[in-house]
């Protein structure tokens, strides 16, 4: 991992603990993007047409990476647009189970469409909170983030598989934006029916690209209405025979942004998701230990059996500004300070942050 750090120049300037806000751009992807735009400069429409024709290959790359058939992959500019298009096709009489204080782009689209909603708390008993509500009956959809954006609380993936077995008719919709790119993930083997994600965080693909993965078994639950020239790949004869995922792609797909997604996925694939998972687990364990020793974490995080590499520590504006002066990049979130670590971070960086916090708190 030390050699990989050289590909991220920002790491020479600071301790970057802010991937939960924005993943870093690496030099290889920057060079690819420059080459892409040079080709566009001298190739014009012909180059862009070749880019459009390459989209099926990008879907195959995404599908292979996450174990999903290419025809069940939709390319979207970001999670927020994708979920709004999706929910336009969901009957408003559905009963939805959500998580309190989950990411606004997940909860708000359900709320503004006035679905009947019930909420559970994201605490140390999140899984049992969910199961308990579902056993009361009457729920059609569970929608949640796999990793909570404010404090990094991560749902147990085996729990979701068991939940789907217990409630086979329940549609499980997941936001993987704070999860995808941190560990191996087999969509087909998971309990999730629909997974959407923006790719500018842990997948390190830059802005303007994301995806949705869909299982065949839940397509009949939706009547999607999104449509445009992109839905038919410029062939008007396909208008009455649009596949599920093409309803989520009504407009053109940008070859720069989705080419960046393809490049980033191949980059992570070369590193190996097992290797990435090993590193982030090491960072998570170290951060959990040192921040807990300083009494900076909520009990609901400390009492969990597993955790992501996102941590919200106790502290206000004064502490945040002190961290900033020490060239530690983080984000104020939810009344605390959110620190997040990816494979390009080191245990030594976590320890340095902890040593400073020990002085100040």
Residue, then its C-alpha position, 0 to 999 in steps of 0.5 A: x500500500x505504501x507504493x500506491x500512496x505515491x499515486x495520490x499527491x494530496x497525501x504529501x500535503x496532509x493527512x487525508x481523513x475525508x474519503x467519506x466526503x470525496x475520494x482522491x484522484x490518482x495520477x493514473x486516472x488523471x492521465x487517462x482523463x487527459x488522454x480522453x479529452x485530447x482524443x475528444x479535442x481532435x476526434x470530435x463527434x466520431x470519438x464521442x460516438x465510439x464512447x457511446x458504443x463502449x457503454x455496454x463494456x463499462x456495464x460488463x466491467x461494473x457487473x463483473x466487479x460486483x457480481x451482477x449481470x450486465x443487463x441489470x446494471x444501470x449507469x447513472x450520474x449519481x445515486x440521487x438521480x437514480x433513486x428519484x427515477x426509481x421511486x417514480x415507478x413505485x406505487x404510492x401505497x407501499x409501506x416503507x421502513x427507513x432508518x432515522x438520520x440516514x443520508x438525505x438523498x435516500x430518505x427524502x425521496x420517500x418522504x417528499x412522495x408521501x409514502x407511508x413510512x416507519x423509522x428505526x434508530x441506527x444504534x448498536x441494535x440496528x439489525x434487531x430494530x429492523x427485524x422487530x419492526x418487520x415482524x409487526x407486518x405490513x412492510x413492502x420496502x426496506x431502504x437503508x444505507x449499508x454504511x451510515x454517513x454520519x458515524x460509519x455504522x455498518x449493517x451486517x451483510x449476513x443479517x440482510x441475507x437472513x432477512x430476505x429469507x425470512x421476508x422473501x417478498x420484502x424489497x430491500x433497497x440499499x445505498x452503497x455509496x459509503x460501502x462499495x470499494x472497501x471490500x468484496x461484494x457479491x450482489x447476486x449472493x446478497x440479500x439486497x434487491x436494488x443497490x445504488x451508489x455514487x462512485x466518487x467516494x470509496x471507488x475513487x472514480x471522480x464525480x458524475x458517475x454511479x450505478x444501480x444494480x437490480x435483481x430480476x425478481x423485483x422488477x415487477x414491483x416497479x412501473x418505471x416511466x423514465x424515458x429519453x433517447x438514451x433509453x433506446x440508444x438512438x433507435x426509436x423503434x425500441x421505444x415500446x420495448x425498453x428494459x428496466x435499467x434503460x428507464x434509468x438512463x434516459x439521457x446520454x452517458x458521458x464517456x469521460x465520467x463513465x470511462x473514469x468509473x471503468x478505469x477506477x474499478x480496474x484500478x481497485x481490481x488490480x489492487x485486489x478488494x481482499x487487500x483493500x479490505x485487509x487494510x481498511x479493517x486494520x485502520x478501523x480497528x486501530x481508530x476504534x481503539x484509540x478514539x475509544x480510549x480518548x472517550x470520543x466515540x458514541x456507545x452505539x459505535x463502541x458496542x457494535x461487533x463490526x464497524x467501517x472506517x468512518x468515525x464521528x468523534x466528539x468535538x466542535x468548531x474549535x477542535x475542527x479548526x485545530x485539526x485543520x491547522x495541523x493539515x488534517x482533512x476531515x468534515x464537521x458532521x452531525x455535531x461532531x467531526x467525521x474522520x474517514x480512512x481508506x486503503x491509502x491511509x496508514x496506522x501511523x496517521x491514525x496514531x498521529x491524529x490520536x496523539x493530537x486529540x489526546x493533547x487537546x481533549 
